[in-house]
Amino acid sequence: MTAALDVRPGAFGVRLVIAAAATLGFVAVYATAVLTARGQQIDQLLLEAADYGRPALLALVSVPALVVACLAVALIGVVSRRPRAGIAAAGLIVVGNVLGQALKYEVLIRPELDNAAANTLPSGHMIAFASVGTALLIALPPRLRGLAAPLVAALLGVVAWQLLHAGWHRPSDIVASLLLVTAVAALAALLAERPRTPRHGRRGEALLGTLGAVALVLAAGAFIASQVTEATITERLPLLAADLMLIGAALACVALVLRCAVPLRPAGR
């Protein structure tokens, strides 16, 4: 007989909670940073503090590259005898990127509250990297997932940093993209269940989550300091706060996806 899946909050339900929380976070970022004058002003000031550039890493994003990534994660699932995980991972890349483009160009608007500019939320480049990275975590076998997670987190942190410092995207665009991918990844993980819960990845999940929380706390401190001290001392603090926020968001994204990738446990074990 096939073992029944345990659908207690600690297994199935946690993925739905993470997906719902990430979705609400996405809505909150959009409502705060795009639909308010103060949010637009802060976002624009941080963007203007950056220097425009064309990092080679960001140039890797293209439709053919995403197609290759889909095939690669699907193949990983087949080779590791986890075809459902491979299909779910490929679906994450497709759904995440299509949904991001639809939201940016067809659904979300940017009212002219502080400056006239086209809507850039969410960031297609951030979604591309984050969706491929998190799809890899879902497709990989548990024993390799813990090794890949720090590399994925580092990559997403670098991409987020480059998107802001190269002047390609506002901070809210990047954070919203990570939240969107987290939500889609949590739902994709529902299709990638396995019959037992491994011990691999738990320490990495906790470490990345802790580092992400620390970065977000430091970001809040730097931003508060920039508002209450002399401008000559804190000219770079707002940008530093944004950097820490983006790094924290990238780490949190990977930690949450690791949590979602933990397989469901059969009932009775």
N, C-alpha and C positions, 0 to 999 in steps of 0.2 A: 504494500500500500504506500501511496505517496504521503509523506508527512504534511500535515496541515501547517500553514504559516501562522506564526504568532503575530497578531495585529495589535498588540498592546502599544500604548504610546511610545514605549521605549524602542519599538522596531518600526512598524509601518507608519504610525502616527507622527513620529518625529520628522519624517520627510515632508509631510503635509504642513506641519507647523513651520518648518524652515522655509518652504516655498511660500507660504502665506506671509511670514514675517518679511522675507526679502521683497515680495511684491508690495507690501505696505511701505517698506523703506524706499522703494523706487518711487512710489506715488508721493511720499513725503519730500524726497529730494527735489522732484519736479515742482511740486507746489511751493516749496520754500525758495529754491534757487531761480526758478524761471517765472513763476507767477506773482512774485513780489518785487517791488522796486529795489528794496534793500538787498535781496538775494542777487538780483541781476548786477547791482553795483559791485558787490564783493567779488562775485565771479569774474566780472570784467576787469577789475583792478588786479586780480591775481593773474589773469591771462596777459594783461599788458605788462606785468612785471617780468614775464618770461621773454626769452630771445627766440626769434623764429629760426628754424633749422629744418633739415630734411634727414633725420637719422636713418641709416641703412636698415635697421631692424624693422622700422615701421613700413618700409617699402616692400617687405615680404608679403604683405596682405594682398590677396587677389582671389578672384573666384576660382581659377584653376588650383591655387594652393589649398583652398578650402575643400575642394573636391578630393584632392589627394589625401588630405587629412581625414576626410570621411571614410575613404577606402582603407586607410591605414588602421584606424581604430576598429573598423569592422573586421579587418583581417586579424588584428590582435585577439579579438573575441573568438574568432573561429579557431585560431591556432591554440588558444588556451582552453578550448572546449567550453567556451562561455558565449555562444552566439547571441544570446539575448542581450548580454552586456555590450557586445560589439554593435548591435543594432541600436540599442539605446544611446550609446555614445555618439554614433553617427547622426542619430536623430537630434541629439542635443546641439550639434554643430549647425545642422540645417535650420531647425526651429529657432535657435537663438539668433542667428544672423538674419534670417528673413523677418522675424518679429522685430528685431532692432531697427531694420531699415523701414519697415512699415510704420512703426511708432514715430520715428524721426521725421519722415517725409509725408505721412498721410494722416496721422492721428494727433500728435502733439503740436502745439503752437507756442510761439514765443511773443507775447504781447510787447509793444514798445513802451516799456515803463521807465527804463533808464537809458537805453540806447537802441537804435534801430539795427537789428541783426537777425539773420536767419536762425531758425532753431537748429541746434547742433547736439541735442540730447536725445538718445544716448550716442556714445561714440562707437562707430562701426569698427574701427581698428581695435579698440579695447575689447569689444565683444568677440571679434575674430580670435584674438590671442587667448582670451579667457575661456571661450567655448572649446577651443582645441585642447587647451591645457586641462580643463576639468573633464573633458571627454576622455582624455588619456587616463586620468585617475579612475574613471569608472570602468574603462575597458581592461586595464591592467589587472593581472592576478594580485591578490592581497599581498603576497610576499614582495612584490615589486612596487606596489603602490606607495608604501612608506618611504622608499628610496626616491621615488619620482616627485613626491609632494614638495619637498624643499626646493627642488629645481623649478617646479612649476610656480611656486610662490615667488621665488627670486625673479623669474622671467616676467611675471605679471607686475611685480613692483617696478622693474626697470621700464617696462612698456608704459605704465601709468606715469612714471616720472618723466619719460621722454615726451609723452603726449602733452603734458603741461609745459615743460621747459622749452619744447620746440615751438610752442605757440599754436598747437593744432587743436587743442580742446580746453574748455574750461573744466575746473575741478568737478563740478556737478555732473558734467557729461560722463566723466570717467567713473565716478562712484555709482551713478545710476546704471552704467553698463555692467559693473561687477555685481550689483544687486540683481539685475535682470538675468544674468547668466546663472547666478546662484539659485534663483527660483526655478529656472528651466532645468538645471542639473538635478535639483531635488526631485522634480517630477520624473525626469529620465531615469533616476536611480530606482524608481518604483518598478521599472521594467527589467531591472538587472539583478533580481534577487537570486540568492544562492542558498543551498540547503543548510549552511552552518555559519556561525559567526566566528571569524578568525581573530586572533589576538594581535595580528600585525596592524600597525598604523595608529593604534590608540595613543601612544606616546607622542607621535608626530602631530596628531590632531590636537592634543592638549597644548603642545609647545607652540604650534602656529597660532592657535587661538589666543594663547596668553600674550605672545609677541604682538599680535594684532591689537589686542585690547590696550597694551602698554603704549603702542604707537598712537592710538586714537586719544588716549588720555594726554600724552605729551602734546599732541596736536591741539587739543582744547586748551592746554596751558599756554602754549605759544601764542595762540590767537588772543586769549584773554590778556596776556602780557602786552601784546601789541596795541591793545585798546586802552590800557591804563597807564602806560609809561610814555616817556618822551619819544616823539617820532624819530629823532636823530639816532636813538639807541635801537629802535625796533623796526627800521625800514625793511629789513629782510625777514622779520618774524612772521608776517602773514604768509609769505611764500613757504617758509619753513613749516608752518602749521599745515599748509596744503600738502606739502610733500609727505609729512608724517601721516596725514589723514589718508592719502592715497595708498601709502605702503600698508597702513593698518587695514584698509578695506581689502587690499589684495590678499593679505595674510588671512583675514577673516573669511574671505570667499573660499580659499583653498581648505581651510579648517572645516568649514561647514559642509563642503562637498565631500571631504573625507568622512565626515560623520554620516552623510547620506549614503556613501558608498559601502558602509558596513552592511553586510548582507543580513537579511532577516533570519531569525532563528526558528527552526521547526518547533512546533508546540511539543511540550513534553521533555525538552532537553534543558 
